């Protein structure tokens, strides 16, 4: 069996949504000191929906693939759906990650949540649980 699925390799070789949103509504950055991976997510929010998302990732192929897949999974989705994205869902969408690379999908989940938290800090009136 191959170490990485075709989907992982595709998202690593051809990552989607790479870049910066200069006027992002929410920005989240997370890192894992143990492996050195750093992810930064940028969100553009319109009508409580992720209208655009970009990422910058410094890390291994699994980190890049996880970032890319996660952005594809939340783009165009309501904020609530984006906030509920799990690392397990990201890994499953990639047709699996080796156990020792699962932390990459966790970073993608955490980066998205961090960006959404940043958005709500800037726009507390938008938070539905107020």
Secondary structure, 3 states (H helix, E strand, C coil): CCCCCHHHHHHHHCCCCECCCCCCCEEEEEEECCCCEEEEEEEEEECCEEEEEEEEEECCHHHHHHHHHHHHHHCCCEHHHHHCCCHHHHHHHCCCCCHHHHHHHHHHHHHHHHHHHHHHHHCHHHCCCC
